[in-house]
Amino acid sequence: MPGGGPKGSTSTRDTTWTAPTSGRLVFGTGHMHGGGKALQLSKPDCGDETVFDSKPLWGLPDHPYYQVRPLLHEPGPISMTSFQSGVGIPVAAGERLKLSAIYDDERPHVRAMGIM
């Protein structure tokens, strides 16, 4: 992520996936690296209706996750929020889902990513 924005600014990268068959989303969680603010899954064909937001949980500086060496990338959150549904969220064949990775834009962040 480029950085250089004003305090509190964000930078977003989107990717869209088209469902090859109909089904239901029954579980979801996210994964981000340092600087991550949120992952948002939405349905662009339904007015960008939000399906799920995955938010990061950050540890204190002395958390064991932040003591691992060698350091491979900027330390990230210790976990992300998830959802689980017994009935699921319906997705139709051909329907698009958009994943937006929202990162801090005040500072640059290398190896930024967003997976759900």
N, CA and C atoms as an extended XYZ file, in Angstrom:
348
Properties=species:S:1:pos:R:3:atomname:S:1:resname:S:1:resid:I:1 pbc="F F F"
N         0.850       -1.159        0.000 N   MET     1
C         0.000        0.000        0.000 CA  MET     1
C         0.898        1.225        0.000 C   MET     1
N         0.526        2.250       -0.734 N   PRO     2
C         1.441        3.352       -0.997 CA  PRO     2
C         1.796        4.228        0.198 C   PRO     2
N         0.845        4.494        1.084 N   GLY     3
C         1.114        5.410        2.185 CA  GLY     3
C         1.167        6.844        1.703 C   GLY     3
N         1.483        7.770        2.604 N   GLY     4
C         1.581        9.181        2.250 CA  GLY     4
C         0.285        9.942        2.396 C   GLY     4
N        -0.787        9.267        2.816 N   GLY     5
C        -2.073        9.934        2.988 CA  GLY     5
C        -2.150       10.637        4.336 C   GLY     5
N        -3.185       11.443        4.525 N   PRO     6
C        -3.350       12.129        5.806 CA  PRO     6
C        -3.695       11.147        6.925 C   PRO     6
N        -3.514       11.579        8.158 N   LYS     7
C        -3.808       10.754        9.324 CA  LYS     7
C        -5.244       10.222        9.240 C   LYS     7
N        -5.400        8.915        9.439 N   GLY     8
C        -6.715        8.292        9.405 CA  GLY     8
C        -7.188        7.872        8.023 C   GLY     8
N        -6.400        8.162        6.978 N   SER     9
C        -6.830        7.801        5.621 CA  SER     9
C        -6.638        6.306        5.370 C   SER     9
N        -7.378        5.793        4.398 N   THR    10
C        -7.282        4.381        4.033 CA  THR    10
C        -7.079        4.237        2.534 C   THR    10
N        -6.561        3.081        2.156 N   SER    11
C        -6.377        2.708        0.754 CA  SER    11
C        -7.042        1.349        0.583 C   SER    11
N        -7.803        1.177       -0.482 N   THR    12
C        -8.576       -0.051       -0.688 CA  THR    12
C        -8.214       -0.695       -2.013 C   THR    12
N        -8.085       -2.010       -1.985 N   ARG    13
C        -7.878       -2.807       -3.198 CA  ARG    13
C        -8.998       -3.834       -3.262 C   ARG    13
N        -9.616       -3.960       -4.428 N   ASP    14
C       -10.743       -4.868       -4.630 CA  ASP    14
C       -10.398       -5.974       -5.611 C   ASP    14
N       -11.031       -7.115       -5.425 N   THR    15
C       -10.992       -8.191       -6.408 CA  THR    15
C       -12.388       -8.790       -6.467 C   THR    15
N       -12.798       -9.210       -7.643 N   THR    16
C       -14.137       -9.760       -7.828 CA  THR    16
C       -14.036      -11.195       -8.322 C   THR    16
N       -14.895      -12.057       -7.788 N   TRP    17
C       -14.951      -13.474       -8.141 CA  TRP    17
C       -16.375      -13.796       -8.566 C   TRP    17
N       -16.523      -14.599       -9.611 N   THR    18
C       -17.838      -15.023      -10.074 CA  THR    18
C       -18.062      -16.472       -9.673 C   THR    18
N       -19.173      -16.720       -8.969 N   ALA    19
C       -19.487      -18.075       -8.495 CA  ALA    19
C       -19.791      -18.985       -9.689 C   ALA    19
N       -19.086      -20.117       -9.817 N   PRO    20
C       -19.334      -21.023      -10.947 CA  PRO    20
C       -20.618      -21.830      -10.782 C   PRO    20
N       -21.055      -22.045       -9.534 N   THR    21
C       -22.288      -22.787       -9.252 CA  THR    21
C       -23.017      -22.108       -8.104 C   THR    21
N       -24.270      -22.471       -7.915 N   SER    22
C       -25.042      -21.958       -6.780 CA  SER    22
C       -24.610      -22.664       -5.508 C   SER    22
N       -24.743      -21.981       -4.396 N   GLY    23
C       -24.394      -22.572       -3.109 CA  GLY    23
C       -24.693      -21.610       -1.992 C   GLY    23
N       -24.112      -21.887       -0.832 N   ARG    24
C       -24.320      -21.041        0.337 CA  ARG    24
C       -22.992      -20.852        1.064 C   ARG    24
N       -22.781      -19.641        1.541 N   LEU    25
C       -21.610      -19.349        2.374 CA  LEU    25
C       -21.990      -19.706        3.806 C   LEU    25
N       -21.275      -20.661        4.400 N   VAL    26
C       -21.620      -21.098        5.751 CA  VAL    26
C       -20.585      -20.677        6.793 C   VAL    26
N       -19.406      -20.268        6.352 N   PHE    27
C       -18.364      -19.815        7.272 CA  PHE    27
C       -17.442      -18.867        6.527 C   PHE    27
N       -16.930      -17.890        7.222 N   GLY    28
C       -15.962      -16.986        6.612 CA  GLY    28
C       -15.105      -16.329        7.671 C   GLY    28
N       -13.856      -16.077        7.315 N   THR    29
C       -12.932      -15.336        8.162 CA  THR    29
C       -11.935      -14.644        7.245 C   THR    29
N       -11.115      -13.803        7.789 N   GLY    30
C       -10.172      -13.061        6.963 CA  GLY    30
C        -8.737      -13.246        7.407 C   GLY    30
N        -7.837      -12.744        6.562 N   HIS    31
C        -6.406      -12.722        6.874 CA  HIS    31
C        -5.811      -11.465        6.243 C   HIS    31
N        -5.104      -10.700        7.063 N   MET    32
C        -4.446       -9.476        6.604 CA  MET    32
C        -3.073       -9.383        7.237 C   MET    32
N        -2.260       -8.476        6.734 N   HIS    33
C        -0.950       -8.203        7.314 CA  HIS    33
C        -0.975       -6.816        7.954 C   HIS    33
N         0.189       -6.342        8.391 N   GLY    34
C         0.299       -5.071        9.086 CA  GLY    34
C        -0.344       -3.918        8.342 C   GLY    34
N        -1.042       -3.054        9.068 N   GLY    35
C        -1.722       -1.905        8.489 CA  GLY    35
C        -3.153       -2.198        8.090 C   GLY    35
N        -3.571       -3.481        8.179 N   GLY    36
C        -4.923       -3.857        7.788 CA  GLY    36
C        -5.977       -3.260        8.698 C   GLY    36
N        -7.040       -2.746        8.100 N   LYS    37
C        -8.151       -2.162        8.846 CA  LYS    37
C        -9.394       -3.048        8.798 C   LYS    37
N        -9.664       -3.675        7.630 N   ALA    38
C       -10.854       -4.518        7.488 CA  ALA    38
C       -10.842       -5.209        6.135 C   ALA    38
N       -11.565       -6.306        6.075 N   LEU    39
C       -11.903       -6.968        4.814 CA  LEU    39
C       -13.414       -6.906        4.687 C   LEU    39
N       -13.895       -6.547        3.504 N   GLN    40
C       -15.337       -6.442        3.296 CA  GLN    40
C       -15.723       -7.288        2.088 C   GLN    40
N       -16.656       -8.212        2.296 N   LEU    41
C       -17.194       -9.024        1.214 CA  LEU    41
C       -18.561       -8.464        0.856 C   LEU    41
N       -18.765       -8.167       -0.433 N   SER    42
C       -20.030       -7.566       -0.856 CA  SER    42
C       -20.508       -8.175       -2.169 C   SER    42
N       -21.755       -7.858       -2.508 N   LYS    43
C       -22.385       -8.329       -3.744 CA  LYS    43
C       -22.573       -7.127       -4.674 C   LYS    43
N       -21.667       -6.939       -5.654 N   PRO    44
C       -21.770       -5.768       -6.527 CA  PRO    44
C       -23.043       -5.744       -7.366 C   PRO    44
N       -23.635       -6.898       -7.637 N   ASP    45
C       -24.861       -6.940       -8.440 CA  ASP    45
C       -26.101       -6.603       -7.613 C   ASP    45
N       -25.932       -6.427       -6.318 N   CYS    46
C       -27.036       -6.076       -5.412 CA  CYS    46
C       -26.737       -4.748       -4.730 C   CYS    46
N       -26.245       -3.770       -5.477 N   GLY    47
C       -25.953       -2.455       -4.932 CA  GLY    47
C       -24.798       -2.454       -3.944 C   GLY    47
N       -23.868       -3.378       -4.128 N   ASP    48
C       -22.715       -3.528       -3.242 CA  ASP    48
C       -23.123       -3.854       -1.804 C   ASP    48
N       -24.214       -4.597       -1.672 N   GLU    49
C       -24.686       -5.044       -0.359 CA  GLU    49
C       -23.560       -5.797        0.358 C   GLU    49
N       -23.306       -5.416        1.602 N   THR    50
C       -22.263       -6.071        2.386 CA  THR    50
C       -22.750       -7.433        2.864 C   THR    50
N       -21.959       -8.466        2.600 N   VAL    51
C       -22.250       -9.813        3.060 CA  VAL    51
C       -21.609      -10.029        4.422 C   VAL    51
N       -20.356       -9.578        4.570 N   PHE    52
C       -19.623       -9.786        5.812 CA  PHE    52
C       -18.426       -8.848        5.875 C   PHE    52
N       -18.167       -8.306        7.069 N   ASP    53
C       -16.967       -7.525        7.363 CA  ASP    53
C       -16.109       -8.335        8.322 C   ASP    53
N       -14.838       -8.517        8.005 N   SER    54
C       -13.910       -9.181        8.909 CA  SER    54
C       -12.954       -8.114        9.448 C   SER    54
N       -12.963       -7.932       10.751 N   LYS    55
C       -12.148       -6.905       11.408 CA  LYS    55
C       -10.944       -7.546       12.111 C   LYS    55
N        -9.802       -6.858       12.104 N   PRO    56
C        -8.617       -7.399       12.771 CA  PRO    56
C        -8.649       -7.178       14.287 C   PRO    56
N        -8.031       -8.107       14.998 N   LEU    57
C        -7.789       -7.976       16.431 CA  LEU    57
C        -6.279       -7.905       16.614 C   LEU    57
N        -5.809       -6.812       17.177 N   TRP    58
C        -4.371       -6.593       17.351 CA  TRP    58
C        -3.956       -6.947       18.767 C   TRP    58
N        -2.791       -7.549       18.921 N   GLY    59
C        -2.242       -7.878       20.233 CA  GLY    59
C        -1.395       -6.740       20.767 C   GLY    59
N        -1.032       -6.843       22.033 N   LEU    60
C        -0.107       -5.885       22.637 CA  LEU    60
C         1.304       -6.144       22.093 C   LEU    60
N         2.202       -5.171       22.169 N   PRO    61
C         3.544       -5.339       21.598 CA  PRO    61
C         4.299       -6.577       22.090 C   PRO    61
N         4.012       -7.047       23.318 N   ASP    62
C         4.726       -8.211       23.833 CA  ASP    62
C         4.054       -9.549       23.495 C   ASP    62
N         2.999       -9.513       22.674 N   HIS    63
C         2.317      -10.755       22.282 CA  HIS    63
C         3.297      -11.670       21.544 C   HIS    63
N         3.248      -12.988       21.792 N   PRO    64
C         4.186      -13.925       21.141 CA  PRO    64
C         4.201      -13.830       19.604 C   PRO    64
N         3.074      -13.509       18.971 N   TYR    65
C         3.049      -13.388       17.501 CA  TYR    65
C         4.064      -12.357       17.016 C   TYR    65
N         4.291      -11.336       17.840 N   TYR    66
C         5.172      -10.251       17.424 CA  TYR    66
C         6.637      -10.488       17.821 C   TYR    66
N         6.928      -11.642       18.402 N   GLN    67
C         8.294      -11.972       18.804 CA  GLN    67
C         8.955      -12.969       17.848 C   GLN    67
N         8.226      -13.462       16.844 N   VAL    68
C         8.740      -14.467       15.909 CA  VAL    68
C         9.852      -13.874       15.053 C   VAL    68
N        10.939      -14.597       14.904 N   ARG    69
C        12.072      -14.199       14.067 CA  ARG    69
C        12.483      -15.375       13.206 C   ARG    69
N        12.925      -15.225       11.994 N   PRO    70
C        13.130      -13.933       11.341 CA  PRO    70
C        11.793      -13.282       10.969 C   PRO    70
N        11.810      -11.971       10.929 N   LEU    71
C        10.631      -11.201       10.571 CA  LEU    71
C        10.440      -11.293        9.063 C   LEU    71
N         9.324      -11.894        8.618 N   LEU    72
C         9.082      -12.103        7.188 CA  LEU    72
C         8.336      -10.932        6.546 C   LEU    72
N         7.515      -10.265        7.336 N   HIS    73
C         6.764       -9.102        6.841 CA  HIS    73
C         6.310       -8.302        8.049 C   HIS    73
N         5.729       -7.152        7.795 N   GLU    74
C         5.225       -6.306        8.878 CA  GLU    74
C         4.242       -7.117        9.735 C   GLU    74
N         4.397       -7.111       11.059 N   PRO    75
C         3.485       -7.882       11.910 CA  PRO    75
C         2.029       -7.489       11.689 C   PRO    75
N         1.168       -8.482       11.716 N   GLY    76
C        -0.248       -8.265       11.464 CA  GLY    76
C        -1.094       -8.552       12.690 C   GLY    76
N        -2.398       -8.602       12.491 N   PRO    77
C        -3.303       -8.879       13.605 CA  PRO    77
C        -3.132      -10.310       14.116 C   PRO    77
N        -3.531      -10.529       15.385 N   ILE    78
C        -3.423      -11.876       15.953 CA  ILE    78
C        -4.621      -12.737       15.559 C   ILE    78
N        -5.713      -12.113       15.128 N   SER    79
C        -6.862      -12.851       14.605 CA  SER    79
C        -7.779      -11.886       13.868 C   SER    79
N        -8.770      -12.467       13.199 N   MET    80
C        -9.775      -11.682       12.473 CA  MET    80
C       -11.151      -12.209       12.873 C   MET    80
N       -12.167      -11.333       12.838 N   THR    81
C       -13.518      -11.794       13.129 CA  THR    81
C       -13.985      -12.739       12.032 C   THR    81
N       -14.922      -13.613       12.397 N   SER    82
C       -15.453      -14.591       11.450 CA  SER    82
C       -16.966      -14.683       11.589 C   SER    82
N       -17.603      -15.386       10.656 N   PHE    83
C       -19.032      -15.657       10.781 CA  PHE    83
C       -19.260      -17.137       10.533 C   PHE    83
N       -20.371      -17.637       11.079 N   GLN    84
C       -20.794      -19.011       10.858 CA  GLN    84
C       -22.311      -19.006       10.800 C   GLN    84
N       -22.881      -19.728        9.825 N   SER    85
C       -24.323      -19.743        9.646 CA  SER    85
C       -24.795      -21.159        9.328 C   SER    85
N       -25.760      -21.639       10.074 N   GLY    86
C       -26.325      -22.949        9.815 CA  GLY    86
C       -27.115      -23.021        8.526 C   GLY    86
N       -27.776      -21.928        8.143 N   VAL    87
C       -28.562      -21.918        6.908 CA  VAL    87
C       -27.762      -21.376        5.729 C   VAL    87
N       -26.727      -20.612        6.011 N   GLY    88
C       -25.866      -20.081        4.963 CA  GLY    88
C       -26.418      -18.845        4.280 C   GLY    88
N       -25.535      -18.176        3.575 N   ILE    89
C       -25.882      -16.990        2.781 CA  ILE    89
C       -25.918      -17.445        1.330 C   ILE    89
N       -27.083      -17.363        0.666 N   PRO    90
C       -27.182      -17.889       -0.696 CA  PRO    90
C       -26.356      -17.090       -1.710 C   PRO    90
N       -25.725      -17.826       -2.613 N   VAL    91
C       -24.979      -17.249       -3.729 CA  VAL    91
C       -25.411      -18.019       -4.983 C   VAL    91
N       -25.850      -17.304       -6.010 N   ALA    92
C       -26.327      -17.931       -7.240 CA  ALA    92
C       -25.187      -18.123       -8.236 C   ALA    92
N       -25.318      -19.136       -9.076 N   ALA    93
C       -24.348      -19.345      -10.151 CA  ALA    93
C       -24.273      -18.078      -10.994 C   ALA    93
N       -23.073      -17.605      -11.268 N   GLY    94
C       -22.881      -16.394      -12.051 CA  GLY    94
C       -22.887      -15.113      -11.238 C   GLY    94
N       -23.248      -15.207       -9.966 N   GLU    95
C       -23.259      -14.020       -9.108 CA  GLU    95
C       -21.824      -13.633       -8.754 C   GLU    95
N       -21.577      -12.330       -8.721 N   ARG    96
C       -20.245      -11.838       -8.381 CA  ARG    96
C       -20.169      -11.494       -6.905 C   ARG    96
N       -19.007      -11.799       -6.313 N   LEU    97
C       -18.683      -11.382       -4.953 CA  LEU    97
C       -17.411      -10.539       -5.029 C   LEU    97
N       -17.425       -9.409       -4.318 N   LYS    98
C       -16.263       -8.508       -4.323 CA  LYS    98
C       -15.628       -8.505       -2.939 C   LYS    98
N       -14.317       -8.713       -2.904 N   LEU    99
C       -13.559       -8.630       -1.665 CA  LEU    99
C       -12.740       -7.347       -1.688 C   LEU    99
N       -12.930       -6.521       -0.670 N   SER   100
C       -12.196       -5.261       -0.540 CA  SER   100
C       -11.275       -5.349        0.662 C   SER   100
N        -9.979       -5.148        0.441 N   ALA   101
C        -8.989       -5.095        1.510 CA  ALA   101
C        -8.722       -3.628        1.811 C   ALA   101
N        -9.009       -3.220        3.031 N   ILE   102
C        -8.892       -1.822        3.440 CA  ILE   102
C        -7.699       -1.702        4.381 C   ILE   102
N        -6.738       -0.878        3.980 N   TYR   103
C        -5.490       -0.705        4.731 CA  TYR   103
C        -5.282        0.756        5.107 C   TYR   103
N        -4.517        0.969        6.166 N   ASP   104
C        -4.065        2.299        6.549 CA  ASP   104
C        -3.297        2.908        5.368 C   ASP   104
N        -3.525        4.178        5.083 N   ASP   105
C        -2.801        4.839        3.988 CA  ASP   105
C        -1.891        5.953        4.483 C   ASP   105
N        -1.774        6.108        5.805 N   GLU   106
C        -0.869        7.135        6.336 CA  GLU   106
C         0.589        6.708        6.137 C   GLU   106
N         0.851        5.421        6.346 N   ARG   107
C         2.202        4.873        6.194 CA  ARG   107
C         2.218        3.820        5.097 C   ARG   107
N         3.347        3.605        4.437 N   PRO   108
C         3.413        2.527        3.434 CA  PRO   108
C         3.404        1.156        4.127 C   PRO   108
N         2.824        0.176        3.472 N   HIS   109
C         2.765       -1.188        3.989 CA  HIS   109
C         3.150       -2.154        2.872 C   HIS   109
N         4.252       -2.895        3.102 N   VAL   110
C         4.701       -3.865        2.102 CA  VAL   110
C         4.059       -5.216        2.380 C   VAL   110
N         3.985       -6.045        1.363 N   ARG   111
C         3.371       -7.374        1.453 CA  ARG   111
C         1.951       -7.328        1.993 C   ARG   111
N         1.236       -6.231        1.695 N   ALA   112
C        -0.159       -6.122        2.097 CA  ALA   112
C        -0.984       -7.124        1.300 C   ALA   112
N        -1.995       -7.680        1.947 N   MET   113
C        -2.841       -8.676        1.296 CA  MET   113
C        -4.177       -8.737        1.994 C   MET   113
N        -5.125       -9.376        1.368 N   GLY   114
C        -6.426       -9.622        1.986 CA  GLY   114
C        -6.982      -10.922        1.452 C   GLY   114
N        -7.217      -11.873        2.332 N   ILE   115
C        -7.765      -13.172        1.951 CA  ILE   115
C        -9.007      -13.421        2.795 C   ILE   115
N       -10.048      -13.980        2.162 N   MET   116
C       -11.232      -14.385        2.914 CA  MET   116
C       -11.685      -15.722        2.368 C   MET   116
